Amino acid sequence: KQWYQRRVRGDEDIMSCVASVEEEEEEGDNDENGDEDQASFILCSLSSLYRTTHSYRLLAGAQDRLKFPFSVCCNNLGSVFITDWEAGLIYQLENIEDEVCRMVSFPSAYGMAAVGDTIYVTSEADHHLYMVNLATHEKTDLGNFHSPDGICYLSGYVYTVEEQNNHVRGMTSFGDSSFTFGNNNGHFTMSKPGGVSVYTEKELLAVCDRGNKRITVWDRLGTPLHIIPLPQHPDCCSYAGYGILVVGTSEGEVLFVDLDCRQHVFTWTNKQLKYPGFITGVAVDNRQNVYICDPKNHRVIKVYR
């Protein structure tokens, strides 16, 4: 309970959920296992914040239905970006319910990060990282990578996961200089890393260490800090605020991870998400709505806050 209140202090809507759960607990039978009570309380309270799930297969204003939506991200201005790998398009929406305001042609778009009117995106076709100006559609080649996957942006640096090399490459946003970490760090050495996200308040990096079923946490210079074991293989991730990381898994479920307490908190099951085949992208917007890429079923799932 203290963990939960620390996460959401000051949010009246959330605390009303806490009150309703407390009333239900008082009316019900007392459980002899205190740990189970606390776990159940956290799961019920956090899950109750997300009330509606909707699947989008056709975006308003788009030329065609989604074919293979591979990645999704949100910028600091509230826009949502979706890459359709098979269609070779990147969609920009002010909100996923709104009509598409921009479409950028980009063959085999893979990982993606957005900052204002600039997006950083990797191409599976040539394994290069590009910086794309959305206003002019101008593309700047930032170099070649080995099996680039997840991307994130932090304080003037772009961090790109190179799956084959089992490391993360950090470079300036214009590709001037770079450094790597993760492939020769002892116990922190990664295996088949996937997504990467930024713990904004502390300027830390959380990396999906897929092969080792864990999240590894690093500072912005690539110094290893700690490890969070997971029950499934993490494929992609996005920071949700309050120290919480949302993780999409190869098994088609979504995990919520507390970066401060260094533990997996609860799971959105495959059944709750209407059976995605596997999850290739997750994002959280500035209203804390969660977006989930389910390419096998040709859809993006939005779970409303």
C-alpha positions in Angstrom: 0.0 0.0 0.0 2.8 2.4 0.9 4.5 1.5 -2.4 1.4 2.4 -4.3 0.7 5.6 -2.5 4.2 6.7 -3.1 3.8 6.2 -6.8 0.6 8.2 -7.1 0.7 10.8 -4.4 -1.5 13.8 -5.2 -3.7 12.1 -7.9 -7.3 12.3 -6.6 -8.7 10.0 -9.2 -6.2 7.3 -8.4 -6.6 7.7 -4.7 -10.4 7.2 -5.1 -9.5 3.8 -6.6 -7.5 3.1 -3.4 -10.4 4.0 -1.2 -12.8 1.8 -3.1 -10.4 -1.1 -2.9 -10.0 -0.6 0.8 -13.8 -0.7 1.3 -14.0 -3.9 -0.6 -11.3 -5.4 1.5 -13.1 -4.5 4.7 -16.3 -6.2 3.6 -14.5 -9.3 2.4 -12.9 -12.1 4.3 -9.5 -11.5 5.9 -6.7 -13.3 4.2 -4.1 -14.9 6.4 -1.3 -14.3 3.9 -0.3 -10.6 4.2 1.9 -10.7 1.2 -0.9 -12.0 -1.0 -3.1 -9.2 0.3 -0.6 -6.6 -0.6 0.1 -8.0 -4.0 -3.7 -8.3 -4.7 -4.2 -4.7 -3.6 -1.5 -3.3 -5.9 -2.8 -5.3 -8.9 -6.4 -4.3 -8.4 -5.6 -0.7 -7.8 -3.3 -0.2 -10.8 -5.4 -2.3 -13.1 -8.5 -0.3 -12.3 -6.9 2.8 -13.7 -7.1 1.4 -17.2 -10.8 0.8 -18.0 -11.2 0.5 -21.8 -9.3 -1.4 -24.4 -9.8 -0.8 -28.1 -8.1 -2.2 -31.2 -7.3 -0.1 -34.2 -6.9 -1.8 -37.6 -7.9 1.1 -39.7 -6.6 4.6 -38.9 -8.9 7.5 -40.0 -7.4 9.2 -43.1 -5.0 6.4 -43.8 -4.8 4.9 -47.3 -5.3 1.3 -46.2 -5.7 -0.9 -43.2 -2.7 -1.5 -41.0 -0.7 -4.4 -42.4 2.2 -5.0 -40.0 2.4 -2.3 -37.3 5.8 -2.9 -35.8 6.6 0.0 -33.5 4.9 2.9 -31.8 6.2 5.9 -30.0 5.0 9.3 -28.6 6.7 12.6 -28.6 6.8 15.3 -25.9 4.0 17.2 -27.8 1.4 14.4 -27.5 1.6 13.0 -31.0 1.6 9.3 -31.7 3.7 7.6 -34.4 3.2 4.2 -35.8 5.4 2.4 -38.3 3.8 0.0 -40.7 6.7 -2.3 -41.7 4.9 -4.0 -44.5 3.3 -0.9 -46.0 6.5 1.1 -45.7 4.8 4.0 -44.0 5.1 6.0 -40.8 1.8 7.5 -39.5 1.6 10.6 -37.3 -1.5 11.2 -35.3 -2.3 13.8 -32.7 -4.1 11.0 -30.9 -4.9 7.6 -32.2 -8.6 8.3 -32.5 -7.9 11.4 -34.6 -7.3 11.5 -38.4 -3.8 10.9 -39.7 -2.1 14.3 -40.0 1.1 13.1 -41.7 2.3 10.0 -43.6 6.0 9.5 -44.3 7.2 6.9 -46.8 9.8 4.8 -45.1 10.5 1.2 -46.4 11.1 -1.5 -43.7 10.8 1.0 -40.8 11.8 -0.8 -37.6 12.6 0.9 -34.2 11.6 4.5 -33.7 11.9 7.5 -31.3 10.4 10.9 -31.6 11.5 14.3 -30.3 9.3 17.2 -31.3 9.1 17.3 -35.1 12.0 14.9 -35.5 11.9 11.2 -35.5 14.8 8.7 -35.4 14.0 5.4 -37.2 16.0 2.3 -38.2 15.6 0.5 -41.4 15.6 -3.3 -41.6 16.4 -3.0 -45.3 19.8 -1.4 -45.0 20.4 -1.5 -41.2 20.9 2.3 -41.1 19.7 4.8 -38.6 18.0 7.9 -40.0 16.9 11.2 -38.7 13.7 12.4 -40.3 12.4 15.9 -40.3 8.6 15.6 -40.3 8.0 19.1 -41.7 10.2 18.7 -44.8 10.4 14.8 -44.9 14.2 15.3 -45.2 16.1 12.1 -44.2 19.6 12.3 -42.7 21.7 9.0 -42.7 23.3 8.6 -39.2 25.3 5.5 -40.1 25.2 1.7 -40.3 24.3 -0.6 -37.5 24.2 -4.4 -36.9 20.6 -5.5 -36.5 19.3 -2.2 -35.0 16.3 -2.6 -32.8 15.0 -0.3 -30.1 15.8 3.4 -30.0 15.5 6.2 -27.4 16.5 9.8 -27.0 18.1 11.4 -23.9 19.6 14.9 -23.5 21.1 15.2 -27.0 22.0 11.6 -27.5 20.3 8.8 -29.4 20.7 5.3 -28.0 20.2 2.4 -30.4 20.2 -1.3 -29.5 22.3 -3.5 -31.8 20.9 -7.0 -31.3 23.7 -9.0 -33.1 26.4 -7.2 -31.2 24.6 -7.5 -27.9 25.2 -3.9 -27.0 23.7 -0.4 -27.0 25.3 2.3 -29.1 25.0 5.9 -27.8 25.7 8.8 -30.2 25.0 12.5 -30.6 21.7 13.3 -32.2 23.6 14.3 -35.4 25.8 11.1 -35.4 29.1 12.9 -34.6 30.6 10.6 -32.0 29.5 7.3 -30.4 30.3 4.8 -27.7 28.9 1.3 -26.8 28.1 -0.7 -23.7 26.5 -4.0 -22.7 28.5 -6.6 -24.5 31.5 -6.9 -22.2 30.2 -5.9 -18.7 30.5 -9.1 -16.7 27.3 -10.0 -15.0 25.6 -7.2 -17.0 26.5 -8.6 -20.4 23.4 -8.7 -22.5 22.1 -11.4 -24.8 19.8 -10.5 -27.8 18.8 -7.1 -26.4 15.6 -5.5 -27.8 13.9 -2.3 -26.6 15.4 0.6 -24.7 13.7 3.4 -22.8 14.6 6.4 -20.6 13.8 6.7 -16.9 13.2 10.5 -17.4 13.4 11.8 -13.9 16.8 10.2 -13.2 18.2 10.2 -16.8 18.8 6.4 -16.7 18.4 3.8 -19.5 16.4 0.6 -19.2 17.2 -2.1 -21.7 15.3 -5.2 -22.5 17.8 -8.0 -22.1 15.7 -10.5 -24.0 18.0 -13.5 -24.0 18.5 -13.3 -20.2 14.8 -12.5 -19.3 15.6 -9.3 -17.5 15.8 -5.5 -17.6 19.3 -4.0 -17.2 19.5 -0.4 -16.0 22.4 1.9 -17.0 23.4 5.5 -16.6 23.6 7.8 -19.6 27.3 7.0 -20.1 26.8 3.2 -20.1 27.7 2.4 -16.5 25.8 -0.6 -15.3 23.6 0.0 -12.2 21.2 -2.9 -11.5 19.3 -5.9 -12.9 15.6 -6.6 -12.7 14.7 -10.3 -13.4 11.4 -11.0 -15.3 9.1 -14.0 -15.8 9.1 -13.6 -19.6 11.3 -12.5 -22.4 11.1 -8.6 -22.7 11.0 -7.4 -26.3 10.2 -3.7 -26.1 9.6 -1.1 -23.4 8.3 2.4 -22.6 8.5 4.6 -19.6 5.2 5.5 -18.0 6.1 7.8 -15.2 6.2 7.3 -11.4 9.2 5.0 -11.9 7.1 2.5 -13.8 8.4 0.8 -17.0 5.8 -0.9 -19.4 7.3 -3.9 -21.1 6.0 -5.9 -24.1 7.0 -9.5 -24.2 7.6 -12.1 -26.9 4.8 -14.2 -25.2 2.2 -11.6 -26.0 1.8 -10.1 -22.5 2.6 -6.7 -21.0 4.6 -6.4 -17.7 4.7 -3.5 -15.4 8.1 -3.1 -13.7 9.0 -0.8 -10.8 12.5 0.6 -11.6 13.0 1.9 -8.1 12.0 -1.2 -6.2 13.6 -3.3 -8.9 10.8 -5.8 -9.3 8.0 -6.9 -11.7 4.8 -5.6 -10.2 1.9 -7.1 -12.3 1.0 -8.3 -15.8 -1.7 -7.7 -18.4 -2.3 -11.2 -19.6 -2.7 -12.5 -23.1 -6.4 -12.9 -22.4 -6.9 -9.4 -21.2 -5.3 -8.0 -24.4 -7.5 -10.2 -26.6 -4.7 -12.6 -27.6 -2.0 -10.7 -29.4 0.5 -13.1 -31.1 3.6 -11.3 -29.9 4.2 -7.6 -29.0 6.8 -5.7 -31.0 6.2 -2.1 -29.7 4.7 -0.3 -26.7 4.4 3.4 -25.9 2.9 5.6 -23.2 1.6 9.1 -24.1 1.5 12.2 -21.9 -1.9 11.1 -20.6 -0.5 7.7 -19.6 -2.6 5.9 -22.2 -0.8 2.7 -23.4 -0.3 1.7 -27.0 0.6 -1.8 -28.0 1.7 -3.1 -31.4 0.2 -6.5 -32.3 1.4 -7.1 -35.9 0.2 -10.7 -36.1 -3.4 -9.4 -35.8 -2.7 -6.2 -37.9 -3.7 -3.9 -35.1 -2.6 -1.3 -32.5 -4.2 -1.8 -29.1 -4.9 1.3 -27.1 -5.6 0.9 -23.4 -7.2 4.1 -22.0 -6.1 5.7 -18.8 
